Each structure stands twice: as C-alpha cells, then as structure tokens.
Amino acid sequence: MEIILRDTDVPGAGTLPIDWGDGQAPAPFRETVRAVVYDPEMDTFLILHVSRYDRYEVAGGGREDGEAITETLSRELAEETGVTEYEIIAELGSVREYFERAGIERLHHAFLVRPTIALSEPEFTDKEIFEGTSRQWISANEILDVMDTMPGQDYASRFVWYRSRLLVERSLRLLKSRSS
C-alpha cells in the first residue's frame, strides 16, 4: 500500500518558508527506509524527538548506492535508535512525498519492527546532535497525543511530522487488528 503526500495534503506546509536547516537543498529524488519501533512487552514505541524543531519522528534515513532495503533498515535502526537486532512485525508499505514547491521527491519504505535484544547507544550524526535528536519510549496509549503537536514553522518538518504520524497510526491499526 502506498501513501502519496503533496504540499496540499500536509497541514500548513503550502504556506511555510522552505528551510533545509543546513542551507543546502537536498537531491531531487531520494529513496529511504522508515522504521516504527514497537516493544510489545511494554506496549511502547521508540520515537525520535528533534528539539530544534520540536518534532517527533520515526527512525530512518537514506538508502546508499548498492544497499538492499533491509541493509538500509538495519543500518538506520542501529545509527538512530541503537536497535541492532530486531524482528520485522510487518511491512507498512511506502510513502511517496512530493515537495512540490521545492521540486523534490522522496520514496520511503516503511516497517514495523520489534527489538529482540537490549538497545545500544545510537550513533547520531553531527547534524542530529546539533538538532538535539534524542530517542524516547512512549506508551501506545499516548503516542498519538504526543505526535499531535504540529512542529514549528518550516516546510520540511511538517512533511516529516505528518509522514511519521501516518506510519504510527498505521502501526496502531495493524497491532489492534492482530490482537482482536
């Protein structure tokens, strides 16, 4: 199942200034992997908080040349969350984003995963450290309330927030359907 997001789908994105944070426009097309991390024993989700933008998001990042999707998933989980061993609970499908005002397209492959061993420390990039990225466990009962807070006034953050919230919603529906 594919979700398609355009400027007009993301609340408020069409009116915000375009600011990529580091001053450099991203590549016109990028393929990425996103992971919703869930611990069924604690009924919690591991989510990233980016304090610079006051934004909550799911883990993930860009696929490198020659890298299989599952290799990208493993690398990004280890780097951003410290999850080094996991089980894929479900493939959540993909999200295709069109940042129409900026001429950029993203294709995100999304997974719901469960850590199978204790987490190690994440290996945040210099940019993620500068932006104040941290990981937080949030209960399944509270996750959507936490993610309801729309992030600051920048174009890219709105897309990241909206995509992440849609993936968490999809994960919650899937988990609920499996427990019924």
Short mmCIF file of the C-alpha atoms (twelve columns), coordinates in Angstrom:
data_MODEL
# 
_entry.id   MODEL 
# 
loop_
_atom_site.group_PDB 
_atom_site.id 
_atom_site.type_symbol 
_atom_site.label_atom_id 
_atom_site.label_alt_id 
_atom_site.label_comp_id 
_atom_site.label_asym_id 
_atom_site.label_seq_id 
_atom_site.Cartn_x 
_atom_site.Cartn_y 
_atom_site.Cartn_z 
_atom_site.pdbx_PDB_model_num 
ATOM 1   C CA . MET A 1   0.000  0.000  0.000  1 
ATOM 2   C CA . GLU A 2   1.380  3.388  -0.969 1 
ATOM 3   C CA . ILE A 3   0.516  6.747  0.575  1 
ATOM 4   C CA . ILE A 4   1.119  9.792  -1.607 1 
ATOM 5   C CA . LEU A 5   1.710  13.151 0.089  1 
ATOM 6   C CA . ARG A 6   1.774  16.502 -1.681 1 
ATOM 7   C CA . ASP A 7   2.103  20.044 -0.329 1 
ATOM 8   C CA . THR A 8   -1.680 20.349 -0.152 1 
ATOM 9   C CA . ASP A 9   -2.017 17.148 1.954  1 
ATOM 10  C CA . VAL A 10  0.271  18.284 4.761  1 
ATOM 11  C CA . PRO A 11  -1.406 20.774 7.132  1 
ATOM 12  C CA . GLY A 12  0.114  24.229 6.722  1 
ATOM 13  C CA . ALA A 13  3.029  23.123 4.510  1 
ATOM 14  C CA . GLY A 14  1.967  25.149 1.487  1 
ATOM 15  C CA . THR A 15  2.466  28.481 3.255  1 
ATOM 16  C CA . LEU A 16  5.711  27.848 5.122  1 
ATOM 17  C CA . PRO A 17  9.171  29.047 4.096  1 
ATOM 18  C CA . ILE A 18  11.481 26.425 2.643  1 
ATOM 19  C CA . ASP A 19  14.413 25.949 5.024  1 
ATOM 20  C CA . TRP A 20  16.507 22.761 4.886  1 
ATOM 21  C CA . GLY A 21  18.367 23.595 8.091  1 
ATOM 22  C CA . ASP A 22  21.879 23.339 6.684  1 
ATOM 23  C CA . GLY A 23  21.244 25.745 3.807  1 
ATOM 24  C CA . GLN A 24  21.717 23.083 1.137  1 
ATOM 25  C CA . ALA A 25  18.821 21.812 -0.957 1 
ATOM 26  C CA . PRO A 26  18.547 18.007 -0.952 1 
ATOM 27  C CA . ALA A 27  18.808 15.813 -4.045 1 
ATOM 28  C CA . PRO A 28  15.747 15.858 -6.346 1 
ATOM 29  C CA . PHE A 29  14.998 12.159 -5.619 1 
ATOM 30  C CA . ARG A 30  15.915 10.020 -2.637 1 
ATOM 31  C CA . GLU A 31  14.857 6.555  -1.544 1 
ATOM 32  C CA . THR A 32  14.728 5.926  2.194  1 
ATOM 33  C CA . VAL A 33  13.654 3.446  4.846  1 
ATOM 34  C CA . ARG A 34  11.495 4.311  7.874  1 
ATOM 35  C CA . ALA A 35  11.034 2.156  10.975 1 
ATOM 36  C CA . VAL A 36  8.324  2.290  13.580 1 
ATOM 37  C CA . VAL A 37  9.923  0.574  16.600 1 
ATOM 38  C CA . TYR A 38  7.494  -1.172 18.960 1 
ATOM 39  C CA . ASP A 39  8.059  -3.139 22.171 1 
ATOM 40  C CA . PRO A 40  5.005  -5.401 22.673 1 
ATOM 41  C CA . GLU A 41  6.036  -6.413 26.197 1 
ATOM 42  C CA . MET A 42  5.962  -2.770 27.385 1 
ATOM 43  C CA . ASP A 43  3.360  -1.635 24.803 1 
ATOM 44  C CA . THR A 44  5.609  1.297  23.879 1 
ATOM 45  C CA . PHE A 45  7.022  2.931  20.761 1 
ATOM 46  C CA . LEU A 46  10.575 4.224  20.375 1 
ATOM 47  C CA . ILE A 47  10.354 7.613  18.708 1 
ATOM 48  C CA . LEU A 48  12.887 10.321 17.956 1 
ATOM 49  C CA . HIS A 49  12.448 13.856 19.252 1 
ATOM 50  C CA . VAL A 50  14.255 16.658 17.433 1 
ATOM 51  C CA . SER A 51  14.327 19.551 19.882 1 
ATOM 52  C CA . ARG A 52  15.473 22.200 17.366 1 
ATOM 53  C CA . TYR A 53  12.155 21.775 15.523 1 
ATOM 54  C CA . ASP A 54  10.122 20.411 18.455 1 
ATOM 55  C CA . ARG A 55  9.289  17.472 16.195 1 
ATOM 56  C CA . TYR A 56  8.639  13.789 16.833 1 
ATOM 57  C CA . GLU A 57  9.515  11.366 14.063 1 
ATOM 58  C CA . VAL A 58  10.124 7.713  13.316 1 
ATOM 59  C CA . ALA A 59  13.658 6.476  12.690 1 
ATOM 60  C CA . GLY A 60  15.082 6.100  9.226  1 
ATOM 61  C CA . GLY A 61  17.252 7.527  6.531  1 
ATOM 62  C CA . GLY A 62  18.557 7.378  3.011  1 
ATOM 63  C CA . ARG A 63  19.418 4.267  1.079  1 
ATOM 64  C CA . GLU A 64  23.032 4.216  -0.071 1 
ATOM 65  C CA . ASP A 65  24.117 3.080  -3.551 1 
ATOM 66  C CA . GLY A 66  24.050 -0.712 -3.858 1 
ATOM 67  C CA . GLU A 67  22.377 -1.166 -0.489 1 
ATOM 68  C CA . ALA A 68  19.386 -3.500 -0.149 1 
ATOM 69  C CA . ILE A 69  16.327 -2.104 1.627  1 
ATOM 70  C CA . THR A 70  16.871 -4.469 4.573  1 
ATOM 71  C CA . GLU A 71  20.511 -3.327 4.834  1 
ATOM 72  C CA . THR A 72  19.368 0.294  4.993  1 
ATOM 73  C CA . LEU A 73  16.806 -0.659 7.643  1 
ATOM 74  C CA . SER A 74  19.456 -2.363 9.805  1 
ATOM 75  C CA . ARG A 75  21.973 0.463  9.430  1 
ATOM 76  C CA . GLU A 76  19.484 3.237  10.179 1 
ATOM 77  C CA . LEU A 77  17.992 1.410  13.172 1 
ATOM 78  C CA . ALA A 78  21.448 0.963  14.703 1 
ATOM 79  C CA . GLU A 79  22.528 4.540  13.965 1 
ATOM 80  C CA . GLU A 80  19.386 6.349  15.129 1 
ATOM 81  C CA . THR A 81  17.927 4.094  17.831 1 
ATOM 82  C CA . GLY A 82  20.587 1.635  18.965 1 
ATOM 83  C CA . VAL A 83  18.430 -1.292 17.783 1 
ATOM 84  C CA . THR A 84  20.947 -3.796 16.426 1 
ATOM 85  C CA . GLU A 85  18.787 -6.933 16.359 1 
ATOM 86  C CA . TYR A 86  15.112 -6.929 15.536 1 
ATOM 87  C CA . GLU A 87  12.172 -8.782 14.058 1 
ATOM 88  C CA . ILE A 88  10.071 -7.263 11.288 1 
ATOM 89  C CA . ILE A 89  6.491  -7.396 12.555 1 
ATOM 90  C CA . ALA A 90  5.080  -6.031 9.296  1 
ATOM 91  C CA . GLU A 91  5.873  -4.099 6.164  1 
ATOM 92  C CA . LEU A 92  3.816  -0.920 6.374  1 
ATOM 93  C CA . GLY A 93  4.051  -0.124 2.671  1 
ATOM 94  C CA . SER A 94  5.543  3.038  1.275  1 
ATOM 95  C CA . VAL A 95  5.087  6.774  1.422  1 
ATOM 96  C CA . ARG A 96  5.862  8.835  -1.662 1 
ATOM 97  C CA . GLU A 97  6.317  12.524 -0.908 1 
ATOM 98  C CA . TYR A 98  6.290  15.331 -3.425 1 
ATOM 99  C CA . PHE A 99  7.744  18.543 -2.018 1 
ATOM 100 C CA . GLU A 100 6.206  20.325 -4.984 1 
ATOM 101 C CA . ARG A 101 7.336  23.845 -4.111 1 
ATOM 102 C CA . ALA A 102 10.923 22.606 -3.852 1 
ATOM 103 C CA . GLY A 103 10.898 20.114 -6.762 1 
ATOM 104 C CA . ILE A 104 11.869 17.182 -4.547 1 
ATOM 105 C CA . GLU A 105 10.526 13.619 -4.341 1 
ATOM 106 C CA . ARG A 106 11.072 11.012 -1.617 1 
ATOM 107 C CA . LEU A 107 10.133 7.330  -1.581 1 
ATOM 108 C CA . HIS A 108 10.042 5.868  1.938  1 
ATOM 109 C CA . HIS A 109 9.788  2.096  2.539  1 
ATOM 110 C CA . ALA A 110 8.243  1.604  5.978  1 
ATOM 111 C CA . PHE A 111 8.431  -1.231 8.502  1 
ATOM 112 C CA . LEU A 112 7.073  -2.021 11.947 1 
ATOM 113 C CA . VAL A 113 9.841  -3.709 13.948 1 
ATOM 114 C CA . ARG A 114 10.369 -5.205 17.392 1 
ATOM 115 C CA . PRO A 115 13.802 -5.108 19.081 1 
ATOM 116 C CA . THR A 116 14.966 -8.588 20.100 1 
ATOM 117 C CA . ILE A 117 17.870 -7.571 22.373 1 
ATOM 118 C CA . ALA A 118 18.687 -4.622 24.611 1 
ATOM 119 C CA . LEU A 119 19.435 -1.384 22.788 1 
ATOM 120 C CA . SER A 120 22.914 0.021  22.410 1 
ATOM 121 C CA . GLU A 121 23.661 3.734  22.223 1 
ATOM 122 C CA . PRO A 122 22.592 5.429  18.984 1 
ATOM 123 C CA . GLU A 123 25.277 6.836  16.672 1 
ATOM 124 C CA . PHE A 124 23.783 10.228 15.835 1 
ATOM 125 C CA . THR A 125 25.370 12.276 13.065 1 
ATOM 126 C CA . ASP A 126 26.827 15.702 13.821 1 
ATOM 127 C CA . LYS A 127 23.688 17.253 12.298 1 
ATOM 128 C CA . GLU A 128 21.395 15.122 14.502 1 
ATOM 129 C CA . ILE A 129 23.421 16.090 17.589 1 
ATOM 130 C CA . PHE A 130 23.274 19.777 16.610 1 
ATOM 131 C CA . GLU A 131 19.482 19.495 16.155 1 
ATOM 132 C CA . GLY A 132 19.105 17.917 19.605 1 
ATOM 133 C CA . THR A 133 17.904 14.493 18.480 1 
ATOM 134 C CA . SER A 134 17.075 12.041 21.254 1 
ATOM 135 C CA . ARG A 135 15.165 8.780  21.490 1 
ATOM 136 C CA . GLN A 136 12.115 8.370  23.705 1 
ATOM 137 C CA . TRP A 137 9.897  5.436  24.633 1 
ATOM 138 C CA . ILE A 138 6.241  6.494  24.581 1 
ATOM 139 C CA . SER A 139 3.287  4.298  25.518 1 
ATOM 140 C CA . ALA A 140 0.928  3.142  22.785 1 
ATOM 141 C CA . ASN A 141 -1.888 4.927  24.635 1 
ATOM 142 C CA . GLU A 142 -0.056 8.269  24.485 1 
ATOM 143 C CA . ILE A 143 1.819  8.138  21.189 1 
ATOM 144 C CA . LEU A 144 -0.789 9.869  19.020 1 
ATOM 145 C CA . ASP A 145 -1.371 12.593 21.615 1 
ATOM 146 C CA . VAL A 146 2.374  13.270 21.702 1 
ATOM 147 C CA . MET A 147 2.540  13.319 17.908 1 
ATOM 148 C CA . ASP A 148 -0.485 15.614 17.606 1 
ATOM 149 C CA . THR A 149 1.724  18.596 18.305 1 
ATOM 150 C CA . MET A 150 2.423  20.092 14.894 1 
ATOM 151 C CA . PRO A 151 6.079  21.141 14.627 1 
ATOM 152 C CA . GLY A 152 7.446  24.635 14.109 1 
ATOM 153 C CA . GLN A 153 7.270  26.835 11.128 1 
ATOM 154 C CA . ASP A 154 9.294  25.050 8.488  1 
ATOM 155 C CA . TYR A 155 8.275  23.207 5.360  1 
ATOM 156 C CA . ALA A 156 10.369 20.037 5.727  1 
ATOM 157 C CA . SER A 157 9.425  19.463 9.388  1 
ATOM 158 C CA . ARG A 158 5.751  19.419 8.503  1 
ATOM 159 C CA . PHE A 159 6.320  16.618 5.976  1 
ATOM 160 C CA . VAL A 160 8.465  14.623 8.407  1 
ATOM 161 C CA . TRP A 161 5.915  15.034 11.203 1 
ATOM 162 C CA . TYR A 162 2.913  14.174 9.029  1 
ATOM 163 C CA . ARG A 163 4.574  11.113 7.459  1 
ATOM 164 C CA . SER A 164 5.706  9.839  10.862 1 
ATOM 165 C CA . ARG A 165 2.255  10.287 12.363 1 
ATOM 166 C CA . LEU A 166 0.630  8.400  9.465  1 
ATOM 167 C CA . LEU A 167 3.062  5.493  9.916  1 
ATOM 168 C CA . VAL A 168 2.408  5.320  13.671 1 
ATOM 169 C CA . GLU A 169 -1.361 5.377  13.032 1 
ATOM 170 C CA . ARG A 170 -0.987 2.548  10.509 1 
ATOM 171 C CA . SER A 171 1.084  0.574  13.034 1 
ATOM 172 C CA . LEU A 172 -1.506 1.031  15.787 1 
ATOM 173 C CA . ARG A 173 -4.322 -0.146 13.486 1 
ATOM 174 C CA . LEU A 174 -2.316 -3.181 12.451 1 
ATOM 175 C CA . LEU A 175 -1.434 -4.106 16.034 1 
ATOM 176 C CA . LYS A 176 -5.061 -3.678 17.100 1 
ATOM 177 C CA . SER A 177 -6.312 -5.888 14.257 1 
ATOM 178 C CA . ARG A 178 -3.828 -8.630 15.198 1 
ATOM 179 C CA . SER A 179 -4.866 -8.584 18.858 1 
ATOM 180 C CA . SER A 180 -8.590 -8.874 18.089 1 
# 
